[in-house]
Amino acid sequence: VVKPLLQGFEFWKTTLRGARYVVAPMVDQSELAWRLLSRRHGAELCYTPMLHAQVFVRDANYRKDNLYSEVCPEDRPLITQFCANDPEVFVQACLLAQDYCDAIDLNLGCPQMIAKRGHYGVFLQDEWELLEKMVKLANEKISVPITCKIRVFNKMEETVQYAQMLEKAGCQLLTVHGRTKDQKGPATGIASWEHIKAVRNAVNIPVFANGNIQHLSDVEQCMEETGVQGVMSAEGNLHNPALFEGHSPPVWEMAEEYLEVVSQYPPCTLSYVRAHLFKLWHHTLQIHKDLREELAKVKNLQGLTEVSRQLRLRCQEEITNGGEEAGQVVGLPFPHWICQPYVRPVPKAPVANSNGTEVKAGCHKRALSQEDSDGACDALSKNKQKKKARNPHKNFCPEQKRELFFLYIKCEQCGNPKGNQCVFNLSLSVG
């Protein structure tokens, strides 16, 4: 194998053109059309969505649909990201992808349950021997640089040692998401730029920062405080693809431009397009809920385009009728039709139940009466109570269903009806 001539900082400066503004790898969301839209508005480097190395190796259609058919001269520099937990499989996937991108990234940051079940992403961060072998083998065998995206440990020293281990194994660029594996969903919280700075000071390869990026001013502040070479955005980019321009345009401008790109670069899975429109129009759809329902129901690109057009017309009518106060919503810095970040609400504080133990606010379950419950489970959600009313013999108790679970569960990725035999090696359980 002919090794890449450029590695580390030379790779970043030359191949990646000194990219500072980076669009994150996002499952089903950083597809070609979105990458091209983001590049038009300031993004200097993009990643593919996270791809499954094992499926990429065995399935030619998966390779075609997720990488080969998306080759586009305007879509460079580009890094392909894989999740994997087997060194040989990871290298095979890299070899199949290396001619279509500028580097291969190993996902060590995904904190979602599907990653836990599949044993990849951030759930490999304690298996240093395995990760060292994966990165080292890829660095030796493939002809493009290997990079990694990680999350931090609570302890800064452990995070630094983790980064240094990956660098020593052959990682040529490191993206550090300044959150731990437990900081997700309602518990997302603030990313630690201090951890990112510590990593930047401890390694001799380029570092990208990820976390707390909602505006261009955040990008500039992050680079100043941490000393990183670039800043990656995920959620901020989805709500405002012009973030790296420092511009907050009307949502309809970005939506219409995105739909135009989709029509120019087919095929694009309809669910991806729908998801992007939900993100872009997020604040407006909280007001025009009838169109939110319509957006969820339409079956083709023309239908999605028409819903977006209706949203634009309603916003423009609101502007005409409302004057300077039009579109103002409590908690939003701009009118709802302007591209702007979505800030997750702060989790509610735990409350004590009748037994004095703490439970999450809003998570109370009303117990069925003894004759309704048959003694099987102590409490059911309202939704399950309704289902039980329709079907009194239905069993909702996880303990009783545990042995039968694998007979009926479907893999969340491939649809395999026997999860315990799935190609993703999922380790599924109830409760």
Secondary structure as GFF3:
##gff-version 3
##sequence-region A 1 431
A	DSSP	alpha_helix	8	10	.	.	.	ID=ss1
A	DSSP	pi_helix	11	15	.	.	.	ID=ss2
A	DSSP	beta_strand	21	23	.	.	.	ID=ss3
A	DSSP	alpha_helix	32	40	.	.	.	ID=ss4
A	DSSP	beta_strand	45	52	.	.	.	ID=ss5
A	DSSP	alpha_helix	53	58	.	.	.	ID=ss6
A	DSSP	alpha_helix	60	66	.	.	.	ID=ss7
A	DSSP	three_ten_helix	68	70	.	.	.	ID=ss8
A	DSSP	beta_strand	78	83	.	.	.	ID=ss9
A	DSSP	alpha_helix	87	97	.	.	.	ID=ss10
A	DSSP	three_ten_helix	98	100	.	.	.	ID=ss11
A	DSSP	beta_strand	103	108	.	.	.	ID=ss12
A	DSSP	alpha_helix	113	118	.	.	.	ID=ss13
A	DSSP	three_ten_helix	121	124	.	.	.	ID=ss14
A	DSSP	alpha_helix	128	141	.	.	.	ID=ss15
A	DSSP	beta_strand	146	151	.	.	.	ID=ss16
A	DSSP	alpha_helix	156	169	.	.	.	ID=ss17
A	DSSP	beta_strand	174	177	.	.	.	ID=ss18
A	DSSP	three_ten_helix	185	187	.	.	.	ID=ss19
A	DSSP	alpha_helix	193	202	.	.	.	ID=ss20
A	DSSP	beta_strand	207	210	.	.	.	ID=ss21
A	DSSP	alpha_helix	216	226	.	.	.	ID=ss22
A	DSSP	beta_strand	230	233	.	.	.	ID=ss23
A	DSSP	alpha_helix	235	239	.	.	.	ID=ss24
A	DSSP	three_ten_helix	243	245	.	.	.	ID=ss25
A	DSSP	alpha_helix	251	264	.	.	.	ID=ss26
A	DSSP	alpha_helix	270	280	.	.	.	ID=ss27
A	DSSP	alpha_helix	282	285	.	.	.	ID=ss28
A	DSSP	alpha_helix	289	297	.	.	.	ID=ss29
A	DSSP	alpha_helix	301	322	.	.	.	ID=ss30
A	DSSP	three_ten_helix	323	325	.	.	.	ID=ss31
A	DSSP	beta_strand	351	352	.	.	.	ID=ss32
A	DSSP	beta_strand	358	359	.	.	.	ID=ss33
A	DSSP	alpha_helix	370	373	.	.	.	ID=ss34
A	DSSP	alpha_helix	382	390	.	.	.	ID=ss35
A	DSSP	alpha_helix	398	401	.	.	.	ID=ss36
A	DSSP	three_ten_helix	402	404	.	.	.	ID=ss37
A	DSSP	alpha_helix	405	408	.	.	.	ID=ss38
A	DSSP	three_ten_helix	419	421	.	.	.	ID=ss39
###
